[in-house]
Amino acid sequence: MEMKERKEKSTEQGVPKRECSFQRREMLKAGAIGALAGYAGVGTALAADKPSSKKRYAMVIDLRKCVGCHACSVACKSENNVPLGVWRSWVKQTERGKFPNTRRHFLPRLCNHCQEPACVQACPTRASYQRPDGVVLIRQKRCIGCKLCMSACPYDARFLHPDKKIVGKCTFCDHRIDKGVVPSCVNTCQGRARIFGDLNDPTSEVAKLVARESIQQLKPELGTKPRVFYIASDAGLAGRIRKEV
């Protein structure tokens, strides 16, 4: 009789006592997690209302001021020791009209440092990556030269280094901007057609131009969200031709 009473006490509505305790603990855990998630949601909403303190680098190229002098291309090669036959920055040239009423158009090209870079997603070794400030770079020691990133890039902004056999591209001169100095091509531009800065800083010239001017991006329909903006760009110039110098 005594053993029967003990057995009845060890159960609660047909469920063993240990199992009941386990269920209670799980319920308490679920409640705590739900509460934390609720607080996290509130914090995220509050953070979204505040201006971002992170940098987001971008470049504006004003084609009304570009004269096609190629100083940017030369400065880039000199600054970054780019070998002959390949380019980090180049100027596409196109002639429009019919003789004698013809006109030459220029479109400076470089890596667009996209907000959603297809090259980073395609890289099998994670050699290509994006910094928190938006600059897209390549870890040279990880690159195996498979060229998958080159195929993924819709802007033909990458090349295979003829000697190192690894991929190269524009870096926004990260070694300069990390020290507060503008990229070499921006510094060299005679007509001040290139403007570089932080899009998240409303007082920067690049942020003011993007907000004020009618700007264009190359192939925006792809959803890569380029961070190189053009002013007064001719839609017919946007193509996959890399070297026209």
KOLSEVEX-273871 format. One record per residue (C-alpha): residue in three letters; x, y, z; residue number from 1. Coordinates in nm, 3 decimals. Example, Ala and Ser with C-alpha at 12.3 -4.5 7.8 and 13.67 -1.06 7.14 Angstrom:
2
(node 'ala' (1.230 -0.450 0.780) 1);
(node 'ser' (1.367 -0.106 0.714) 2);
//
This chain:
245
(node 'met' (0.000 0.000 0.000) 1);
(node 'glu' (0.282 0.236 0.089) 2);
(node 'met' (0.461 0.166 -0.240) 3);
(node 'lys' (0.141 0.242 -0.431) 4);
(node 'glu' (0.104 0.582 -0.261) 5);
(node 'arg' (0.463 0.671 -0.349) 6);
(node 'lys' (0.399 0.581 -0.710) 7);
(node 'glu' (0.093 0.804 -0.723) 8);
(node 'lys' (0.287 1.095 -0.574) 9);
(node 'ser' (0.563 1.056 -0.833) 10);
(node 'thr' (0.319 1.125 -1.114) 11);
(node 'glu' (0.118 1.427 -1.203) 12);
(node 'gln' (-0.180 1.380 -1.430) 13);
(node 'gly' (-0.024 1.069 -1.577) 14);
(node 'val' (0.313 1.239 -1.653) 15);
(node 'pro' (0.627 1.139 -1.458) 16);
(node 'lys' (0.756 1.405 -1.221) 17);
(node 'arg' (1.096 1.434 -1.395) 18);
(node 'glu' (0.926 1.493 -1.729) 19);
(node 'cys' (0.705 1.767 -1.578) 20);
(node 'ser' (1.013 1.944 -1.441) 21);
(node 'phe' (1.181 1.923 -1.781) 22);
(node 'gln' (0.875 2.073 -1.953) 23);
(node 'arg' (0.862 2.360 -1.704) 24);
(node 'arg' (1.230 2.440 -1.763) 25);
(node 'glu' (1.178 2.443 -2.140) 26);
(node 'met' (0.880 2.674 -2.105) 27);
(node 'leu' (1.082 2.915 -1.889) 28);
(node 'lys' (1.365 2.910 -2.145) 29);
(node 'ala' (1.126 2.983 -2.431) 30);
(node 'gly' (0.974 3.273 -2.237) 31);
(node 'ala' (1.316 3.422 -2.164) 32);
(node 'ile' (1.428 3.393 -2.526) 33);
(node 'gly' (1.106 3.556 -2.642) 34);
(node 'ala' (1.155 3.846 -2.403) 35);
(node 'leu' (1.513 3.900 -2.519) 36);
(node 'ala' (1.403 3.889 -2.881) 37);
(node 'gly' (1.145 4.156 -2.805) 38);
(node 'tyr' (1.405 4.384 -2.651) 39);
(node 'ala' (1.640 4.321 -2.944) 40);
(node 'gly' (1.366 4.425 -3.186) 41);
(node 'val' (1.312 4.750 -3.000) 42);
(node 'gly' (1.687 4.820 -3.002) 43);
(node 'thr' (1.708 4.758 -3.376) 44);
(node 'ala' (1.417 4.993 -3.440) 45);
(node 'leu' (1.579 5.266 -3.230) 46);
(node 'ala' (1.914 5.218 -3.403) 47);
(node 'ala' (1.750 5.252 -3.743) 48);
(node 'asp' (1.622 5.596 -3.646) 49);
(node 'lys' (1.973 5.720 -3.566) 50);
(node 'pro' (2.217 5.838 -3.835) 51);
(node 'ser' (2.481 5.576 -3.919) 52);
(node 'ser' (2.824 5.632 -3.766) 53);
(node 'lys' (2.989 5.393 -4.012) 54);
(node 'lys' (3.167 5.516 -4.321) 55);
(node 'arg' (3.036 5.416 -4.664) 56);
(node 'tyr' (3.285 5.520 -4.929) 57);
(node 'ala' (3.174 5.611 -5.280) 58);
(node 'met' (3.294 5.802 -5.585) 59);
(node 'val' (3.115 6.048 -5.810) 60);
(node 'ile' (3.248 6.108 -6.162) 61);
(node 'asp' (3.121 6.425 -6.326) 62);
(node 'leu' (3.143 6.362 -6.699) 63);
(node 'arg' (3.078 6.730 -6.771) 64);
(node 'lys' (3.432 6.791 -6.647) 65);
(node 'cys' (3.611 6.486 -6.790) 66);
(node 'val' (3.831 6.569 -7.093) 67);
(node 'gly' (3.967 6.219 -7.151) 68);
(node 'cys' (4.326 6.306 -7.059) 69);
(node 'his' (4.386 5.960 -6.901) 70);
(node 'ala' (4.577 6.115 -6.612) 71);
(node 'cys' (4.368 5.899 -6.377) 72);
(node 'ser' (4.477 5.580 -6.555) 73);
(node 'val' (4.844 5.679 -6.548) 74);
(node 'ala' (4.829 5.782 -6.182) 75);
(node 'cys' (4.662 5.452 -6.092) 76);
(node 'lys' (4.931 5.248 -6.266) 77);
(node 'ser' (5.208 5.445 -6.099) 78);
(node 'glu' (5.052 5.437 -5.751) 79);
(node 'asn' (4.969 5.066 -5.751) 80);
(node 'asn' (5.245 4.930 -5.976) 81);
(node 'val' (4.995 4.790 -6.225) 82);
(node 'pro' (5.173 4.595 -6.504) 83);
(node 'leu' (5.141 4.675 -6.872) 84);
(node 'gly' (4.844 4.531 -7.055) 85);
(node 'val' (4.602 4.535 -6.760) 86);
(node 'trp' (4.416 4.818 -6.588) 87);
(node 'arg' (4.262 4.903 -6.254) 88);
(node 'ser' (4.125 5.227 -6.393) 89);
(node 'trp' (4.072 5.312 -6.758) 90);
(node 'val' (3.875 5.554 -6.976) 91);
(node 'lys' (3.632 5.425 -7.234) 92);
(node 'gln' (3.603 5.640 -7.547) 93);
(node 'thr' (3.319 5.652 -7.794) 94);
(node 'glu' (3.260 5.880 -8.092) 95);
(node 'arg' (2.906 5.982 -8.175) 96);
(node 'gly' (2.750 6.166 -8.466) 97);
(node 'lys' (2.820 6.183 -8.838) 98);
(node 'phe' (3.102 6.373 -9.003) 99);
(node 'pro' (3.152 6.663 -8.977) 100);
(node 'asn' (2.925 6.684 -8.670) 101);
(node 'thr' (3.096 6.434 -8.443) 102);
(node 'arg' (3.175 6.433 -8.076) 103);
(node 'arg' (3.390 6.215 -7.853) 104);
(node 'his' (3.250 6.088 -7.522) 105);
(node 'phe' (3.454 5.963 -7.226) 106);
(node 'leu' (3.355 5.721 -6.952) 107);
(node 'pro' (3.613 5.658 -6.677) 108);
(node 'arg' (3.584 5.301 -6.550) 109);
(node 'leu' (3.694 5.121 -6.236) 110);
(node 'cys' (3.565 4.872 -5.981) 111);
(node 'asn' (3.222 4.989 -5.865) 112);
(node 'his' (3.271 4.861 -5.508) 113);
(node 'cys' (2.911 4.742 -5.517) 114);
(node 'gln' (2.701 4.723 -5.205) 115);
(node 'glu' (2.595 4.374 -5.319) 116);
(node 'pro' (2.913 4.252 -5.493) 117);
(node 'ala' (2.864 3.947 -5.714) 118);
(node 'cys' (3.239 3.883 -5.712) 119);
(node 'val' (3.245 3.827 -5.337) 120);
(node 'gln' (2.965 3.572 -5.360) 121);
(node 'ala' (3.139 3.387 -5.645) 122);
(node 'cys' (3.481 3.355 -5.480) 123);
(node 'pro' (3.533 2.993 -5.362) 124);
(node 'thr' (3.822 3.074 -5.125) 125);
(node 'arg' (3.676 3.395 -4.980) 126);
(node 'ala' (3.973 3.585 -5.116) 127);
(node 'ser' (3.734 3.857 -5.230) 128);
(node 'tyr' (3.564 4.033 -4.943) 129);
(node 'gln' (3.393 4.359 -4.850) 130);
(node 'arg' (3.506 4.583 -4.566) 131);
(node 'pro' (3.252 4.744 -4.332) 132);
(node 'asp' (3.309 5.076 -4.513) 133);
(node 'gly' (3.200 4.918 -4.844) 134);
(node 'val' (3.542 4.884 -5.008) 135);
(node 'val' (3.576 4.552 -5.192) 136);
(node 'leu' (3.923 4.400 -5.170) 137);
(node 'ile' (4.112 4.077 -5.248) 138);
(node 'arg' (4.321 3.874 -5.003) 139);
(node 'gln' (4.613 3.797 -5.231) 140);
(node 'lys' (4.735 3.499 -5.028) 141);
(node 'arg' (4.397 3.329 -5.066) 142);
(node 'cys' (4.345 3.398 -5.436) 143);
(node 'ile' (4.405 3.091 -5.653) 144);
(node 'gly' (4.349 3.268 -5.986) 145);
(node 'cys' (4.042 3.064 -6.077) 146);
(node 'lys' (3.885 3.375 -6.239) 147);
(node 'leu' (3.534 3.296 -6.113) 148);
(node 'cys' (3.510 3.647 -5.970) 149);
(node 'met' (3.611 3.791 -6.307) 150);
(node 'ser' (3.325 3.603 -6.472) 151);
(node 'ala' (3.081 3.712 -6.202) 152);
(node 'cys' (3.168 4.083 -6.226) 153);
(node 'pro' (2.928 4.248 -6.474) 154);
(node 'tyr' (3.160 4.549 -6.515) 155);
(node 'asp' (3.478 4.373 -6.632) 156);
(node 'ala' (3.659 4.550 -6.352) 157);
(node 'arg' (3.895 4.262 -6.268) 158);
(node 'phe' (4.201 4.119 -6.440) 159);
(node 'leu' (4.449 3.837 -6.394) 160);
(node 'his' (4.792 3.965 -6.297) 161);
(node 'pro' (5.029 3.844 -6.572) 162);
(node 'asp' (5.313 3.768 -6.328) 163);
(node 'lys' (5.147 3.681 -5.997) 164);
(node 'lys' (4.862 3.485 -6.163) 165);
(node 'ile' (4.614 3.623 -5.913) 166);
(node 'val' (4.323 3.860 -5.967) 167);
(node 'gly' (4.367 4.236 -5.934) 168);
(node 'lys' (4.137 4.537 -5.944) 169);
(node 'cys' (4.080 4.890 -5.812) 170);
(node 'thr' (4.096 4.912 -5.433) 171);
(node 'phe' (3.992 5.279 -5.399) 172);
(node 'cys' (4.361 5.309 -5.298) 173);
(node 'asp' (4.278 5.163 -4.957) 174);
(node 'his' (4.633 5.232 -4.836) 175);
(node 'arg' (4.566 5.602 -4.895) 176);
(node 'ile' (4.207 5.638 -4.772) 177);
(node 'asp' (4.295 5.456 -4.449) 178);
(node 'lys' (4.531 5.747 -4.382) 179);
(node 'gly' (4.272 6.010 -4.476) 180);
(node 'val' (4.412 6.073 -4.827) 181);
(node 'val' (4.193 6.053 -5.141) 182);
(node 'pro' (4.266 5.788 -5.408) 183);
(node 'ser' (4.544 5.868 -5.650) 184);
(node 'cys' (4.310 5.907 -5.949) 185);
(node 'val' (4.102 6.165 -5.759) 186);
(node 'asn' (4.410 6.356 -5.655) 187);
(node 'thr' (4.543 6.364 -6.014) 188);
(node 'cys' (4.224 6.455 -6.203) 189);
(node 'gln' (4.291 6.792 -6.368) 190);
(node 'gly' (3.927 6.886 -6.413) 191);
(node 'arg' (3.818 6.767 -6.066) 192);
(node 'ala' (3.578 6.529 -6.236) 193);
(node 'arg' (3.635 6.264 -5.968) 194);
(node 'ile' (3.501 6.321 -5.618) 195);
(node 'phe' (3.552 6.070 -5.336) 196);
(node 'gly' (3.409 6.059 -4.988) 197);
(node 'asp' (3.175 5.914 -4.729) 198);
(node 'leu' (2.813 5.877 -4.839) 199);
(node 'asn' (2.703 5.855 -4.475) 200);
(node 'asp' (2.845 6.200 -4.404) 201);
(node 'pro' (2.583 6.451 -4.523) 202);
(node 'thr' (2.844 6.730 -4.518) 203);
(node 'ser' (3.077 6.550 -4.762) 204);
(node 'glu' (3.090 6.668 -5.122) 205);
(node 'val' (3.013 6.321 -5.257) 206);
(node 'ala' (2.697 6.294 -5.044) 207);
(node 'lys' (2.581 6.639 -5.150) 208);
(node 'leu' (2.632 6.559 -5.519) 209);
(node 'val' (2.440 6.231 -5.497) 210);
(node 'ala' (2.155 6.409 -5.320) 211);
(node 'arg' (2.148 6.712 -5.550) 212);
(node 'glu' (2.242 6.596 -5.899) 213);
(node 'ser' (2.076 6.355 -6.139) 214);
(node 'ile' (2.316 6.064 -6.105) 215);
(node 'gln' (2.351 5.740 -6.301) 216);
(node 'gln' (2.493 5.397 -6.217) 217);
(node 'leu' (2.616 5.127 -6.452) 218);
(node 'lys' (2.370 4.841 -6.497) 219);
(node 'pro' (2.152 4.920 -6.194) 220);
(node 'glu' (1.900 4.658 -6.306) 221);
(node 'leu' (2.139 4.385 -6.186) 222);
(node 'gly' (2.083 4.480 -5.823) 223);
(node 'thr' (2.453 4.507 -5.736) 224);
(node 'lys' (2.407 4.867 -5.614) 225);
(node 'pro' (2.730 5.023 -5.748) 226);
(node 'arg' (2.901 5.286 -5.536) 227);
(node 'val' (3.048 5.469 -5.835) 228);
(node 'phe' (2.802 5.732 -5.955) 229);
(node 'tyr' (2.811 5.928 -6.280) 230);
(node 'ile' (2.678 6.271 -6.367) 231);
(node 'ala' (2.569 6.336 -6.729) 232);
(node 'ser' (2.641 5.981 -6.842) 233);
(node 'asp' (2.538 5.864 -7.189) 234);
(node 'ala' (2.351 5.533 -7.160) 235);
(node 'gly' (2.513 5.409 -7.479) 236);
(node 'leu' (2.858 5.416 -7.318) 237);
(node 'ala' (2.783 5.149 -7.056) 238);
(node 'gly' (2.920 4.825 -7.194) 239);
(node 'arg' (3.166 4.546 -7.133) 240);
(node 'ile' (3.456 4.698 -7.330) 241);
(node 'arg' (3.754 4.727 -7.096) 242);
(node 'lys' (4.057 4.872 -7.272) 243);
(node 'glu' (4.014 5.165 -7.508) 244);
(node 'val' (4.315 5.383 -7.443) 245);
//
